[in-house]
Amino acid sequence: MNDTAIISTQRAKVAAPPLVPGDDRSGDIADSVPTAVAGRISISVHHNLAEIETIWREFEQSGICSVYQRFDWISNWINTAGKAQDAEPHIVIGWLKDKPLFLFPFASFCRGPFCVVSWMGGSHSNFNMGIYQPDFLTNVRLDDMRSIFDHIVKVTRNIDAFELCCQPMSWQGHNNPLNFLARIASPNHAFSMQLGPSFDDVLAAHNAKKKRKKYRWQLRALEPFGGPKLICADTPDEIGRLLDASLQQIKVRLSKMGVVNVFEEDGIATFFSNMAQSSLNSSEPSLVIYGLEVDGKIRATFAGGGHKGRFSGCFTSISMDELTHTSPGDLLLHLVIEDCTKKGYSSFDLGRGEERYKSSWCNEVVPMFECFIPVSRKAIALTIYDRSKVTLKRLIKQNPQMWQFAKKVRASLK
């Protein structure tokens, strides 16, 4: 089932997405150069993934996207975590004749009295975005995106707002066209690094002497316990064992920090399990789970997936026990990066959020942004609230003293 609309070429009649307090689009309007891109695009909205599976799988290989937009990732999410949230697929495709130019993996769901559209995967996806044909990204301009989004709104019936989180400002050298819309900077940026032809090259670019010294110390410290063993789950039983350990470790750590555990949401454990199992025997798995075993116990885990030579970390965990002082998470990350280098990945992402282990490896910051766009009048207050909350969180995190105080308060309230 789908709805289709042809975008009008009468550009002057198009209404832009509304501006609300905090809009970061400084300079975009004055510098925009109208093009004819939008006037030749038709838009379809699909509520059944099966009817567009072939198109999607072909587009993810030829287009610009991350692992989080692969059909396997999205279809697994909507059938598990998405189903638990009563989310409905709302896939938007822009066409030039019979050629897809962009695909937005949206889902609609209820948030109290509001019906909102968000990215499938939500905050569990480190990089939310569309799939884009490269030439489209080269030629699209501000007025085009305003026109395109205006018509998406028209064929998106009974929707109150768009809540589009966790979006990279650029990907693979191309600007993200949704940054033309009303946007604000995310509280957390993401971190990335390039991988060299060998792991020695990677280390050379990231303080090799210090990392090799720490690595040797960790091996000596763990030698009395039989030494570390790297596990890359390649059977359903191993996936289950590592995922169970990871979820338990995450639960303990977040509880100690006083942070809401989003991994306990309905359907999330099943989603990651299904993703990892469906990726078995894949040359570029959408999700693979690594584990560090010492003395028969899983001391740390790391999960991520690849797409077109780029490996993106999804979640990580460490055990809180007698060996925590040896930094098993750091050791596992060292081994995972080495393994990804051997497998031929050209780049490696460590996701959103500033952490010491990320900055010790990653020398590239990926700026992130959010879009909150009201469609109905009743959602204007909701949008202002959401944008204000994100802005306040970003301001607190940018101030080291305030952020340390906020973390102490949060932990005391657990």
C-alpha positions as CSV (number, residue, x, y, z in Angstrom):
1,M,0.0,0.0,0.0
2,N,1.4,3.4,-0.9
3,D,0.4,7.0,-1.5
4,T,1.9,9.1,-4.3
5,A,2.2,12.8,-5.0
6,I,4.0,14.7,-7.7
7,I,5.9,17.8,-6.5
8,S,4.7,21.0,-8.1
9,T,7.1,23.1,-10.0
10,Q,5.4,26.3,-8.8
11,R,8.0,26.9,-6.2
12,A,6.6,30.2,-4.8
13,K,3.6,28.4,-3.4
14,V,5.5,26.0,-1.3
15,A,5.4,26.5,2.4
16,A,8.6,25.9,4.4
17,P,8.7,23.7,7.5
18,P,7.9,26.1,10.4
19,L,10.7,27.8,12.3
20,V,10.6,27.4,16.1
21,P,12.9,28.9,18.7
22,G,16.5,27.6,18.6
23,D,16.7,27.1,14.8
24,D,20.3,26.7,13.8
25,R,19.9,27.3,10.0
26,S,22.0,30.5,10.0
27,G,22.8,31.7,6.5
28,D,20.9,28.9,4.7
29,I,18.1,31.0,3.3
30,A,20.2,33.9,2.1
31,D,22.7,31.6,0.4
32,S,20.2,29.2,-1.2
33,V,20.2,28.7,-5.0
34,P,16.9,27.3,-6.3
35,T,17.3,24.4,-8.7
36,A,14.9,22.3,-10.7
37,V,15.5,19.1,-8.7
38,A,12.3,19.1,-6.7
39,G,10.0,19.9,-9.6
40,R,10.8,16.6,-11.3
41,I,10.4,14.3,-8.3
42,S,7.4,12.1,-7.4
43,I,7.0,10.9,-3.8
44,S,5.5,7.6,-2.6
45,V,4.8,6.5,0.9
46,H,4.9,2.8,1.7
47,H,3.5,0.9,4.8
48,N,4.6,-2.6,3.7
49,L,8.4,-3.3,3.7
50,A,8.0,-6.5,1.6
51,E,6.7,-4.6,-1.4
52,I,9.8,-2.5,-1.7
53,E,12.4,-5.0,-0.4
54,T,14.1,-5.6,-3.8
55,I,14.3,-1.8,-4.5
56,W,15.6,-1.2,-1.0
57,R,18.4,-3.8,-1.1
58,E,19.6,-2.5,-4.5
59,F,19.5,1.1,-3.4
60,E,21.4,0.5,-0.2
61,Q,24.3,-0.9,-2.3
62,S,24.3,1.9,-4.9
63,G,23.3,4.8,-2.6
64,I,24.8,6.7,0.3
65,C,23.8,5.4,3.7
66,S,25.1,3.7,6.9
67,V,24.6,0.2,8.2
68,Y,21.5,1.5,10.1
69,Q,19.6,2.0,6.9
70,R,20.2,-1.5,5.5
71,F,17.0,-3.4,4.9
72,D,18.0,-6.2,7.3
73,W,18.5,-3.7,10.1
74,I,15.2,-1.9,9.5
75,S,13.1,-5.0,8.9
76,N,14.4,-6.7,12.1
77,W,13.7,-3.5,14.1
78,I,10.1,-3.0,12.9
79,N,9.3,-6.7,13.6
80,T,10.6,-6.6,17.2
81,A,11.2,-3.3,19.0
82,G,9.0,-1.4,16.6
83,K,6.2,-3.8,17.0
84,A,6.5,-3.5,20.8
85,Q,6.1,0.3,20.4
86,D,3.1,-0.1,18.0
87,A,5.2,1.7,15.4
88,E,4.0,1.5,11.8
89,P,6.3,1.6,8.8
90,H,6.1,4.9,6.9
91,I,8.7,4.6,4.2
92,V,9.1,7.7,2.0
93,I,10.7,7.3,-1.4
94,G,11.5,10.1,-3.9
95,W,11.6,9.1,-7.5
96,L,12.9,10.5,-10.7
97,K,10.9,8.5,-13.2
98,D,11.6,4.9,-12.1
99,K,14.8,5.7,-10.3
100,P,14.9,6.2,-6.5
101,L,16.7,9.4,-5.4
102,F,16.1,9.1,-1.7
103,L,14.5,6.8,0.8
104,F,13.5,7.8,4.3
105,P,13.0,4.8,6.7
106,F,10.4,6.5,8.9
107,A,7.9,5.0,11.3
108,S,4.8,6.5,12.8
109,F,3.6,5.9,16.4
110,C,1.6,7.5,19.1
111,R,3.2,9.7,21.8
112,G,0.5,10.4,24.2
113,P,-2.2,12.4,22.3
114,F,0.2,13.0,19.4
115,C,1.0,11.0,16.3
116,V,4.6,11.5,15.4
117,V,7.0,10.3,12.7
118,S,10.5,9.3,13.6
119,W,13.4,7.2,12.2
120,M,13.1,3.5,12.6
121,G,15.6,2.4,15.2
122,G,15.4,5.7,17.1
123,S,18.2,6.3,19.6
124,H,19.5,2.7,19.1
125,S,20.8,3.8,15.7
126,N,23.9,5.9,16.1
127,F,23.4,7.4,12.6
128,N,19.8,8.1,11.5
129,M,19.5,9.3,7.9
130,G,18.0,8.5,4.5
131,I,19.5,6.5,1.6
132,Y,20.5,8.9,-1.1
133,Q,21.5,8.7,-4.8
134,P,24.9,10.6,-4.9
135,D,23.9,13.0,-7.7
136,F,20.9,14.0,-5.7
137,L,23.1,15.0,-2.8
138,T,25.3,17.0,-5.1
139,N,22.4,19.0,-6.7
140,V,19.8,19.4,-4.0
141,R,19.4,22.8,-2.4
142,L,17.5,24.5,0.4
143,D,14.4,25.3,-1.6
144,D,14.3,21.8,-3.0
145,M,14.2,20.2,0.4
146,R,11.6,22.6,1.6
147,S,9.4,21.7,-1.4
148,I,10.1,18.0,-1.0
149,F,9.3,18.0,2.8
150,D,6.2,20.1,2.3
151,H,4.8,17.4,0.0
152,I,5.9,14.6,2.3
153,V,3.8,16.3,4.9
154,K,0.8,16.5,2.5
155,V,0.9,12.7,1.8
156,T,1.6,11.9,5.5
157,R,-1.9,11.9,6.8
158,N,-3.0,12.5,10.4
159,I,0.5,13.3,11.6
160,D,1.2,15.9,14.3
161,A,5.0,16.2,14.2
162,F,8.3,14.8,12.9
163,E,10.9,13.9,15.6
164,L,14.1,13.1,13.7
165,C,17.0,12.4,16.1
166,C,20.7,11.4,15.8
167,Q,21.5,12.6,12.3
168,P,25.0,13.2,11.0
169,M,25.7,16.5,9.3
170,S,27.5,14.7,6.5
171,W,28.2,11.2,5.4
172,Q,30.9,9.8,3.0
173,G,31.8,13.3,2.0
174,H,28.2,14.4,1.2
175,N,26.2,16.9,3.2
176,N,23.0,15.6,4.8
177,P,20.1,17.4,3.0
178,L,17.9,17.3,6.1
179,N,20.1,19.9,7.7
180,F,18.3,22.4,5.5
181,L,15.3,21.9,7.7
182,A,14.7,23.4,11.1
183,R,17.5,21.8,13.1
184,I,19.4,22.0,16.4
185,A,22.7,20.5,17.3
186,S,22.6,17.2,19.2
187,P,23.8,17.0,22.8
188,N,26.3,14.3,21.6
189,H,28.5,14.2,18.5
190,A,29.9,11.0,17.2
191,F,33.5,9.8,16.7
192,S,35.2,8.0,13.8
193,M,38.6,7.0,12.5
194,Q,40.2,5.8,9.3
195,L,41.8,2.3,9.2
196,G,45.1,1.7,7.4
197,P,46.2,-1.2,5.2
198,S,47.6,-2.8,8.3
199,F,47.1,-2.6,12.1
200,D,50.6,-1.3,12.5
201,D,49.6,1.7,10.3
202,V,46.5,2.2,12.4
203,L,48.5,2.2,15.7
204,A,51.1,4.6,14.1
205,A,48.4,7.2,13.6
206,H,47.1,6.8,17.2
207,N,49.9,6.9,19.7
208,A,51.4,3.5,18.9
209,K,54.0,3.5,21.7
210,K,51.4,4.2,24.5
211,K,48.9,1.7,23.1
212,R,51.4,-1.1,22.7
213,K,52.7,-0.5,26.2
214,K,49.2,-0.7,27.7
215,Y,48.4,-3.8,25.6
216,R,51.5,-5.6,26.9
217,W,50.7,-4.6,30.5
218,Q,47.1,-6.0,30.1
219,L,48.4,-9.3,28.7
220,R,50.8,-9.7,31.7
221,A,48.0,-8.7,34.2
222,L,45.6,-11.3,32.8
223,E,48.2,-14.1,32.3
224,P,47.6,-15.6,35.8
225,F,43.9,-16.0,34.8
226,G,44.8,-17.8,31.6
227,G,45.0,-14.8,29.4
228,P,42.4,-13.1,27.3
229,K,40.4,-14.8,24.5
230,L,38.7,-12.9,21.8
231,I,35.3,-14.3,20.7
232,C,33.5,-13.2,17.5
233,A,30.1,-14.9,17.9
234,D,29.5,-17.1,14.9
235,T,26.9,-19.5,16.2
236,P,23.4,-18.9,17.8
237,D,24.7,-20.2,21.1
238,E,27.6,-17.8,21.1
239,I,25.3,-14.9,20.2
240,G,23.0,-15.7,23.0
241,R,25.9,-16.0,25.5
242,L,27.5,-12.7,24.6
243,L,24.2,-10.8,24.3
244,D,23.1,-12.0,27.7
245,A,26.4,-11.0,29.3
246,S,26.3,-7.6,27.5
247,L,22.7,-6.8,28.6
248,Q,23.5,-7.7,32.2
249,Q,26.7,-5.7,32.2
250,I,24.9,-2.7,30.7
251,K,22.1,-3.0,33.3
252,V,24.6,-3.0,36.3
253,R,26.5,0.0,34.9
254,L,23.5,2.2,34.0
255,S,21.9,1.4,37.3
256,K,25.0,2.6,39.1
257,M,25.0,5.8,37.0
258,G,21.3,6.4,37.5
259,V,20.6,6.3,33.8
260,V,17.4,4.9,32.3
261,N,18.2,1.6,30.6
262,V,16.8,1.7,27.1
263,F,18.1,-1.8,26.5
264,E,15.3,-3.1,28.7
265,E,12.7,-1.7,26.4
266,D,10.3,-4.3,25.0
267,G,11.7,-6.0,21.9
268,I,15.2,-4.6,22.1
269,A,16.9,-7.9,23.2
270,T,15.1,-9.8,20.6
271,F,16.0,-7.2,17.9
272,F,19.7,-7.5,18.6
273,S,19.5,-11.3,18.8
274,N,17.7,-11.6,15.5
275,M,20.0,-9.1,13.9
276,A,23.2,-11.0,14.9
277,Q,21.7,-14.3,13.9
278,S,20.5,-13.1,10.5
279,S,24.0,-11.8,9.9
280,L,25.7,-15.1,10.4
281,N,27.8,-16.2,7.3
282,S,27.4,-12.7,5.8
283,S,30.6,-11.2,4.3
284,E,29.6,-7.8,5.8
285,P,27.3,-8.5,8.8
286,S,24.7,-5.9,9.9
287,L,25.5,-6.9,13.5
288,V,28.3,-8.9,14.9
289,I,29.0,-9.3,18.7
290,Y,32.5,-9.6,20.0
291,G,33.4,-10.7,23.5
292,L,36.5,-10.8,25.7
293,E,36.7,-14.0,27.8
294,V,39.0,-14.3,30.8
295,D,39.0,-17.3,33.1
296,G,35.8,-18.6,31.6
297,K,33.8,-15.4,32.1
298,I,32.8,-12.7,29.6
299,R,34.6,-9.5,30.8
300,A,33.6,-7.1,28.0
301,T,31.5,-7.0,24.8
302,F,31.4,-4.9,21.7
303,A,28.8,-5.0,18.9
304,G,28.6,-3.3,15.6
305,G,28.0,-3.8,11.9
306,G,29.4,-2.9,8.6
307,H,28.3,-1.4,5.3
308,K,30.5,-0.7,2.2
309,G,33.7,-0.8,4.1
310,R,32.7,1.2,7.2
311,F,32.2,-0.6,10.5
312,S,30.0,1.2,13.0
313,G,30.0,0.3,16.7
314,C,26.5,-0.1,18.2
315,F,26.9,-0.9,21.9
316,T,29.6,-2.0,24.3
317,S,29.8,-3.2,27.9
318,I,32.2,-4.2,30.6
319,S,31.9,-6.3,33.7
320,M,32.2,-4.8,37.2
321,D,34.4,-7.4,38.9
322,E,37.9,-8.2,40.2
323,L,39.4,-7.7,36.7
324,T,37.8,-4.3,35.9
325,H,41.0,-2.5,36.8
326,T,42.7,-4.1,33.8
327,S,40.3,-2.2,31.5
328,P,38.9,-5.2,29.6
329,G,36.8,-2.8,27.4
330,D,39.9,-1.0,26.2
331,L,41.6,-4.4,25.5
332,L,38.6,-5.7,23.6
333,L,38.4,-2.5,21.5
334,H,42.1,-2.8,20.6
335,L,41.4,-6.4,19.4
336,V,38.2,-5.5,17.5
337,I,39.9,-2.6,15.6
338,E,42.7,-5.0,14.7
339,D,40.2,-7.6,13.5
340,C,38.3,-5.0,11.4
341,T,41.5,-3.9,9.9
342,K,42.4,-7.5,8.9
343,K,38.9,-7.9,7.4
344,G,39.5,-4.9,5.1
345,Y,37.3,-2.2,6.6
346,S,38.5,1.3,5.7
347,S,36.9,3.2,8.5
348,F,35.6,2.6,12.0
349,D,32.9,4.5,14.0
350,L,32.5,4.5,17.8
351,G,29.1,6.2,17.8
352,R,27.7,9.1,19.8
353,G,28.8,10.4,23.1
354,E,32.1,11.6,24.4
355,E,34.1,9.0,26.2
356,R,37.8,8.7,27.0
357,Y,38.2,5.4,25.1
358,K,36.7,7.1,22.0
359,S,39.0,10.1,22.0
360,S,42.0,7.8,22.5
361,W,41.4,6.2,19.1
362,C,39.2,8.5,17.1
363,N,40.6,11.6,15.5
364,E,37.5,12.5,13.6
365,V,34.4,14.2,15.1
366,V,31.0,13.6,13.3
367,P,28.7,16.6,14.1
368,M,25.2,15.5,14.8
369,F,21.8,17.3,14.7
370,E,18.1,16.8,15.4
371,C,14.9,18.0,13.7
372,F,11.7,18.6,15.5
373,I,9.0,19.8,13.1
374,P,5.4,20.4,14.1
375,V,2.7,19.6,11.5
376,S,-0.4,20.3,13.4
377,R,-1.0,23.3,15.6
378,K,-1.4,21.3,18.7
379,A,2.1,19.9,18.3
380,I,3.8,23.3,18.3
381,A,4.2,23.2,22.1
382,L,5.5,19.7,22.0
383,T,8.1,20.7,19.5
384,I,9.2,23.7,21.5
385,Y,9.5,21.5,24.6
386,D,11.6,18.8,22.8
387,R,13.9,21.4,21.3
388,S,14.4,23.2,24.6
389,K,15.2,19.9,26.4
390,V,17.8,19.0,23.8
391,T,19.3,22.5,23.9
392,L,19.5,22.4,27.7
393,K,21.2,19.0,27.7
394,R,23.7,20.2,25.1
395,L,24.6,23.3,27.1
396,I,25.1,21.2,30.3
397,K,27.3,18.8,28.5
398,Q,29.4,21.6,27.1
399,N,30.2,22.9,30.5
400,P,32.5,20.3,32.3
401,Q,31.6,21.6,35.8
402,M,27.8,21.5,35.2
403,W,28.1,18.0,33.5
404,Q,30.0,16.5,36.4
405,F,27.4,18.0,38.9
406,A,24.5,16.7,36.8
407,K,26.0,13.2,36.7
408,K,26.4,13.2,40.5
409,V,22.8,14.3,41.0
410,R,21.6,11.7,38.5
411,A,23.5,8.9,40.3
412,S,22.2,10.0,43.7
413,L,18.6,9.7,42.5
414,K,18.9,6.1,41.3
